[in-house]
Amino acid sequence: MSFLRSIILSFIILLPFSIFAKSPDILIKNATVVTSTEIGVLDETDVLIQNGKISLIGQNINIDEAMIIEAKGRVLTPGLISPVTNLGLIEIELEAETRDDRTDHFSAGFSISSAFNPSSTLIPYNRASGITSGIVFPSSGRGDIFSGLGSAFKTHGEIDTKSIATDIAMVMQMGGNRDSRASNFLELEDAFIKAKEFKKSRGMIQRGGFFDTGEYSERDLEALLGLMEEGQPLIG
């Protein structure tokens, strides 16, 4: 038995939601429950799942006609979150047709929220390892530093999956590019200046005036304003 299987009840995560719908009660017996709260770890604990949700945690729980899963002391944790991932955007890395993680048209404002593929063949493998949600980011955008905006998704595999939260953080590439970190910081400063100039010129633009956005689209500049004014995280 692999180390992973000895520490996590991955088969629970693999259970499709249709099983939860057909079986109103699922009882996990004698698990080592990691609560991720101030309560800490609960030994030899039972967990009752009803209608797909945890309804009771305790010891010596008995429910008639429930599906019983004997944990035998294995660790049971809340679903894990992948904080930075391309899951659902890349199917085959070397096949451009299966990649939705990059663009030549946008930079800071590149949103992948509508491109997430809940049917990706890679999602079940991640779910089997305990990943039940992730913050999905693009890999690269136009230019050298901004890759775009990340959104949070569940990995339950339902075809009508919508993001948990859309465009919640911006990711950028610092270092390892063709230019130095010092140059990257100067580009970042120039981008903020351009966004501020764009904000001041909105009235003029609405009246039909011209504003030179430079290497950025209006979508990019709006995203940068959100970063500065709304406290959106910037991940480098």
C-alpha positions as CSV (number, residue, x, y, z in Angstrom):
1,M,0.0,0.0,0.0
2,S,1.4,3.4,-1.0
3,F,2.3,6.0,1.6
4,L,-0.4,8.3,0.2
5,R,-3.1,5.7,0.7
6,S,-1.9,5.1,4.2
7,I,-2.4,8.7,5.2
8,I,-5.5,9.9,3.3
9,L,-8.8,8.4,2.4
10,S,-8.4,9.3,-1.2
11,F,-11.2,6.9,-2.2
12,I,-13.7,9.3,-0.5
13,I,-12.6,12.0,-2.9
14,L,-13.0,9.7,-5.8
15,L,-16.6,9.0,-5.0
16,P,-18.7,10.7,-7.7
17,F,-21.4,13.1,-6.5
18,S,-23.9,10.7,-8.0
19,I,-23.1,8.2,-5.2
20,F,-23.9,10.9,-2.6
21,A,-27.2,11.5,-4.3
22,K,-28.2,7.9,-4.3
23,S,-26.9,7.1,-0.8
24,P,-28.3,9.6,1.7
25,D,-26.0,8.5,4.5
26,I,-22.3,7.6,4.4
27,L,-20.5,6.9,7.7
28,I,-16.7,6.9,7.9
29,K,-15.7,4.9,11.0
30,N,-12.5,5.2,13.1
31,A,-10.7,7.8,11.2
32,T,-7.9,10.1,12.3
33,V,-9.6,13.4,11.5
34,V,-7.5,16.5,10.8
35,T,-9.9,19.4,11.4
36,S,-7.5,22.2,10.4
37,T,-9.0,24.2,13.3
38,E,-8.0,24.9,16.9
39,I,-9.6,21.6,17.8
40,G,-6.7,19.8,16.2
41,V,-6.6,16.1,15.4
42,L,-9.4,13.7,16.5
43,D,-8.4,10.1,16.9
44,E,-10.8,7.1,16.3
45,T,-13.5,9.5,15.1
46,D,-16.6,8.8,13.0
47,V,-17.8,11.2,10.3
48,L,-21.3,11.1,9.0
49,I,-22.0,12.5,5.5
50,Q,-25.6,13.2,4.5
51,N,-26.7,14.6,1.2
52,G,-23.1,15.1,0.2
53,K,-22.2,17.2,3.3
54,I,-20.7,16.4,6.7
55,S,-23.5,16.5,9.2
56,L,-21.9,14.9,12.3
57,I,-18.5,14.3,13.7
58,G,-18.0,12.2,16.9
59,Q,-17.4,8.7,18.2
60,N,-19.5,5.6,18.1
61,I,-22.0,7.1,15.6
62,N,-24.5,4.5,14.4
63,I,-26.9,5.1,11.5
64,D,-29.1,2.4,10.1
65,E,-28.8,1.7,6.3
66,A,-25.7,4.0,6.0
67,M,-22.8,3.1,3.7
68,I,-20.0,2.2,6.2
69,I,-16.4,2.9,5.3
70,E,-13.9,1.6,7.8
71,A,-11.0,4.0,8.0
72,K,-8.9,1.9,10.4
73,G,-7.1,4.9,11.7
74,R,-6.2,6.4,8.3
75,V,-6.0,10.2,8.2
76,L,-9.1,12.0,6.9
77,T,-8.5,15.7,6.0
78,P,-10.6,18.5,4.5
79,G,-10.2,18.9,0.8
80,L,-6.8,20.3,-0.2
81,I,-6.4,23.5,-2.2
82,S,-3.8,23.9,-4.9
83,P,-2.9,27.6,-4.6
84,V,-1.2,28.1,-8.0
85,T,-2.0,25.7,-10.8
86,N,-2.7,25.4,-14.5
87,L,-5.1,22.5,-13.9
88,G,-8.0,22.7,-16.4
89,L,-6.1,24.9,-18.8
90,I,-3.5,22.5,-20.1
91,E,-4.2,19.0,-21.4
92,I,-1.1,18.1,-23.4
93,E,1.8,20.5,-22.8
94,L,3.4,20.1,-26.2
95,E,0.1,20.4,-28.1
96,A,-0.9,24.1,-28.5
97,E,-4.5,23.2,-29.4
98,T,-5.0,21.8,-25.9
99,R,-3.5,24.8,-24.1
100,D,-5.6,27.8,-22.9
101,D,-3.0,29.2,-20.5
102,R,-1.3,31.8,-22.7
103,T,-2.0,34.7,-25.0
104,D,-0.3,37.2,-27.3
105,H,-3.2,39.7,-27.0
106,F,-3.4,40.6,-23.3
107,S,-1.1,40.8,-20.3
108,A,-2.3,42.0,-16.9
109,G,-5.9,41.7,-17.9
110,F,-5.8,38.1,-19.3
111,S,-8.6,36.3,-17.6
112,I,-8.9,32.5,-17.9
113,S,-12.2,32.2,-16.0
114,S,-14.1,31.2,-19.1
115,A,-11.5,28.7,-20.3
116,F,-11.4,26.3,-17.4
117,N,-12.1,22.7,-18.6
118,P,-13.9,20.7,-15.8
119,S,-13.6,17.6,-17.9
120,S,-9.8,17.7,-18.1
121,T,-8.4,14.1,-17.8
122,L,-5.9,15.5,-15.3
123,I,-8.5,16.5,-12.7
124,P,-9.3,13.0,-11.5
125,Y,-5.6,12.3,-10.8
126,N,-5.4,15.5,-8.7
127,R,-8.7,14.8,-6.9
128,A,-7.4,11.3,-6.0
129,S,-4.5,13.0,-4.2
130,G,-6.9,15.1,-2.2
131,I,-7.1,18.3,-4.4
132,T,-10.7,19.4,-4.3
133,S,-10.2,23.0,-5.5
134,G,-7.5,25.2,-7.0
135,I,-6.6,28.7,-7.9
136,V,-5.9,28.5,-11.6
137,F,-3.5,30.9,-13.3
138,P,-2.4,31.5,-16.9
139,S,1.2,30.8,-17.7
140,S,2.1,33.8,-19.8
141,G,0.7,36.9,-21.5
142,R,1.9,39.5,-23.9
143,G,5.1,41.2,-22.8
144,D,7.7,40.1,-20.2
145,I,6.2,40.4,-16.7
146,F,2.4,40.0,-16.5
147,S,0.8,36.6,-17.1
148,G,-2.8,37.5,-16.2
149,L,-5.5,36.9,-13.6
150,G,-6.3,33.7,-11.6
151,S,-9.7,32.3,-10.7
152,A,-10.7,29.6,-8.1
153,F,-12.4,26.4,-9.2
154,K,-13.7,23.2,-7.7
155,T,-12.4,19.9,-9.1
156,H,-15.6,17.9,-8.8
157,G,-15.7,17.4,-12.6
158,E,-19.3,18.6,-13.2
159,I,-19.6,19.9,-16.7
160,D,-21.4,23.2,-15.7
161,T,-18.6,24.1,-13.3
162,K,-18.4,27.9,-12.5
163,S,-15.6,29.6,-10.8
164,I,-15.8,29.9,-7.0
165,A,-14.3,33.4,-7.3
166,T,-13.2,35.1,-10.6
167,D,-10.1,37.1,-11.2
168,I,-9.0,37.2,-7.6
169,A,-5.2,37.7,-8.1
170,M,-2.7,38.7,-10.7
171,V,0.4,36.7,-11.5
172,M,3.6,38.1,-12.9
173,Q,7.0,36.7,-13.8
174,M,10.0,38.1,-11.9
175,G,13.5,36.9,-12.8
176,G,14.3,34.1,-15.1
177,N,13.2,36.2,-18.1
178,R,15.3,37.8,-20.8
179,D,15.8,40.9,-18.6
180,S,17.0,41.6,-15.1
181,R,14.8,41.9,-12.0
182,A,15.7,45.6,-11.8
183,S,14.3,46.0,-15.3
184,N,11.2,44.1,-14.3
185,F,10.5,46.4,-11.4
186,L,10.9,49.4,-13.6
187,E,8.4,47.9,-16.1
188,L,6.0,47.3,-13.2
189,E,6.4,51.0,-12.1
190,D,5.8,52.2,-15.7
191,A,2.7,50.0,-15.9
192,F,1.2,51.6,-12.8
193,I,2.0,55.0,-14.1
194,K,0.2,54.2,-17.4
195,A,-2.8,52.8,-15.5
196,K,-3.1,56.0,-13.5
197,E,-2.9,58.1,-16.7
198,F,-5.5,56.0,-18.2
199,K,-7.8,56.6,-15.2
200,K,-7.4,60.4,-15.5
201,S,-8.2,60.2,-19.2
202,R,-11.4,58.2,-19.0
203,G,-13.6,61.3,-19.4
204,M,-11.7,62.3,-22.5
205,I,-11.8,58.8,-23.9
206,Q,-15.6,58.7,-23.4
207,R,-15.9,61.9,-25.3
208,G,-14.1,60.3,-28.3
209,G,-10.6,61.5,-27.4
210,F,-7.5,59.4,-28.0
211,F,-5.4,57.8,-25.3
212,D,-2.2,55.9,-26.2
213,T,-2.4,52.7,-24.1
214,G,1.1,51.7,-25.3
215,E,1.7,48.0,-25.1
216,Y,-1.4,47.5,-22.9
217,S,-5.0,47.0,-23.8
218,E,-7.7,48.9,-22.0
219,R,-8.5,45.5,-20.3
220,D,-5.0,45.3,-19.0
221,L,-5.1,48.8,-17.6
222,E,-8.4,48.2,-15.9
223,A,-6.9,45.1,-14.3
224,L,-3.9,47.1,-13.0
225,L,-6.2,49.7,-11.5
226,G,-8.0,46.9,-9.7
227,L,-4.6,45.8,-8.4
228,M,-3.8,49.3,-7.1
229,E,-7.2,50.5,-5.8
230,E,-8.9,47.3,-4.6
231,G,-5.9,45.6,-2.9
232,Q,-5.9,42.6,-5.2
233,P,-3.0,40.3,-4.6
234,L,0.0,40.4,-6.9
235,I,1.9,37.1,-7.1
236,G,5.4,37.1,-8.4
